[in-house]
Amino acid sequence: MIEPRPAYPFAWTPQPWGAALHSARLDEVALHLFTTRDLVLRGPHSDDGWRQLAAAMGVKASRLVRLKQVHGTGVIVIRAGESRKEAKTDAGRPRADIVMTDDPTVAVAVHVADCVPLLLADSVTGAVAAVHAGWRGTAAGAARQAVSAMQSHFGTRPVDLIAAMGPSIGPCCYQVGSDIVEAFRAAGTAHAQIREWFRPLAEGGPYRLDLAKASIDQLRAAGLDPANIDTCGLCTACHPSLFHSYRRDGARTGRLAGVIRPK
């Protein structure tokens, strides 16, 4: 048994490279994984890691779609039977933070090192999405935007969505200044949500930011059934033997992935 134990319905699952996490509820709808630092996804040997991840998803390496993440709410849509039309970067990856598909030959992924990796699956249509939600994306409503895009592109009903959030930095370790609070306020975040997501350590800050709760609240506001929103409850900064953390280790730290594929 790997420690720490994730919150229900998450469980550890063995992979050829080591440990990974999955949600039993999401398993019923889509094939998916959240990786740990056992799989190398950044640096000189990362191509092999991404190939292993594609194999675990049962797709060719060329069919594992990754993003050039820019901390926003841009969406890439890959429809079954259609050619991919993407805004290419010099690295050959589309610039966006949300990627979705209904093609079972395609897996979609986001990579993180403290930000929230959010996976969504439509239990009726089978469409799936992967969302990268750091503080900037969360302030811009990344979770809410992902639900809206699935409605527009795949006819998804929010009540049919299953959501799972992998490891991210928790409020136990994520201290931010008043400038971040003001950025959320400027983006239109309601005062009641500011009070819920930011807990002051002293008058005027700093604050503890709960990124996972912010995404949960956005999903609920978008119409998801609260019973269909799962979070593993594991903080990336608290567990250095399992997870990479930008806040703990700095800019050179590795990356974790959340990946999902329609069944």
N, C-alpha and C positions, 0 to 999 in steps of 0.2 A: 504494500500500500504506500503510495507516494504521499508525503505530507508537504504542505498543508492540504486538508480536504476541502474541495470547492463546495459551494452551496448547491443544494438540490435545484434542478435535476442534472447538474454538471457532474462529470466523472472523468477520471484519467483513462486514457486508452493507449496501449503500447503501439508504437510504430517502428519501422526498421531502424530509424535514427535515434529513437528514444521516446520520451513521453509527449503526449499531446492531450488536449482537453476537447470534450464534446458535450453537447446538451442532448439528453435523451428525448426531450420534447421536440427539438429541431430535427433530430435523427429521423423522426417519423415522416418528415416532409422532404428533406434534402440531405445530401452527403456534405459533411463539413468538418473542419478542424480548427482549433486554435493551437498554434505551436508554442513551444518553450525554447529556451536557449540551446536545447539539445540539437536543434536544426540550424545550421549556419545559413543565414539569408542576407548577409552583408559582408563585403570584403572579397579577397581574391578567390575564395572557394565557394562563393555564394551561388554561382550558376548550378553547381551540382546540387545544392540544397533546394533550389527552386525546381529542378528536375525531379528530385525525390518527392517534393510536395505534389507536383503534377501527377506522378505515378500513384500516389496515395489517393488522389481524387479520381483516378481512372481515366485521365485525359492525356493527350500528347502535350509535351512541354510548350509547343506553340499555341495550344488552346487554353493555357493558363494565363488569364488576362490580368496584368498588373498595371498600376497607375503611376504617373509622375504626380505625386500628391502635393497640393499647393495650399492646403489649409482653407478650403472654401467649400462650396456646395455644388460645384459643377458635376454633371451626370454624363456617364457614358452608357449607352444602351446597345446591347448586342442581341438581335432577334434571331431566332431559329430560322435558317434558310436564307438569311440575308447576308450580303457581304459587309464586312466591318468598315465603317466610315469614321475615322477617328482623327482628332486634332493631334497630330504627331509631334513629339518632342525630338530633340537631337538624340535622345536615348531610345527612340522608337516606342515610347509609351505615351498614352494620352494624358493630357493635363486635366485632372479631375480628382475628386475625393469620394465619389459615389459611382459604383459600377454595377450593372444589373443585366440579367439575361434570362431567357426561357429556353435556351439551347442546352440539352443534356450532354452535348459534346464539349461544352465550355465550362471551365471553372473560373470564378472571379475572386480576386484577393485584394486585401489592403494590408499594409505593414505598419507597425506601430512600435513605440518604445516609451510608453506612458499614456498615449492617447487611447481613446475607446475604440476597439474594433467591434463594430456592430454588424451582425448578419441577420438578414430577413428572408423569410420564405413564405410564399403564398400557398396555403394548404389546398386551394381549389385549382388554380391555374398552373402551379408548379414553378412559377417565376421566382427568382432569387436576387438578392442584392448584398453587396458588401460596402460598408460605410466606414470612412476614417473620420473620427470626430475628436479633434483636439479642442483646446479652448476657443480658438478662432472659429472653427467649423461649428462648434456647439453654439457659440454666440449668434452665428448666422442661421442656426436652425437646421443643421445637417440631417438629423434623424427625421425631423418633420418633412424636409425637402425630399428625402428618399421615399417616404410613404407616398407623397404627392406624385412623384415621378412614376412609381409603380402603378398608381391609379391611372395616370395618363397613358402610359405606354403598354400596360398589360391588363387593364381593366380590373386591377386588384381592388378588393374591398378591404379596408383596414381591419375589420373584424375577423378576416380570414388569415391575417398575418401572424406568423410565429417569429419572435425576435430573441436573439441571444447575444449577450455582450461578454466578450472575453476579458482577460486580465488587463487592467489599466491602473494608473496611479490613483490611490484612494485619498479621501480627505484627511486621513491620518498623516499623509506625507506631502500633500500638495498645498503648499503655502503660496499665496499670490498677493500682490499689492492692490491698492485701491484703483490703480490704472486699469486693471483687468475688470474690476467691478464696473467701472465707468464705461468700458468697451461693451460690456453686456447691456448696460443701460442704454447706451447710444444706439445699439442694434434693436431696441424696442422690447427688451425683456421686462416683464411686469415687475413691479416692486415686490409683490408676494413671492415671485420666483427667485428674485435676488436674495431675499431673506432665507429661502429654503436651500439654495445652492451654495451660498457663501456664509460661513460662520466666522465672525470676527474673533481673533485671539486677544485683541485689545481694542480700545476705542480708536477708530480711524484705521484699523488694520494692524498687521497683516490678516489675511483671511484664509480659511481652509475651503478649497473649492471641491465640490462633489460632482465630478464630471459624469459619472455613471447615473446619478440621480437626475441630472439635467436631461440626459438622453431619455431616461425612463419617462420623465414628465412630458417631454416633447412627443414621445410615442403615444402616450395616453391621450394627450390633447389632439393627436392626429386621428384618434378613433380606435386604437388597438385595445383589445381586452387585456386588462392588467394581468390576468392569469396566464396570458401568452407572452409575457415579457420576462425573460430570465437573465440574471447576471450571476457570474461565478463567484463574486465576492472576494477575489484575490487581488491584492495590490502589487503592482510590478516593483515598486520601490522597496517593499517590505521583504521580498524573497529573492535575494541576489543569486542564489543557487539555481533558480528556475527561470527568472525573467530578466530581460534587459530593461534598463530604466535610464532615460535621458537625464532626468532630474538627479538621479543618484550618481551616475557614472560619466555624464558629460556627452559631448557631441560625437565621440568616437564609438559609442556603444552600439551593439548589434540591433537587430530588428526581430520582432515577433510577427506572425501573420495570422489573419483570420481569412479562411478560404471556404467557398461554398459552391456547390454544383447542383443543378436540378437533377432529380432522379429520373 
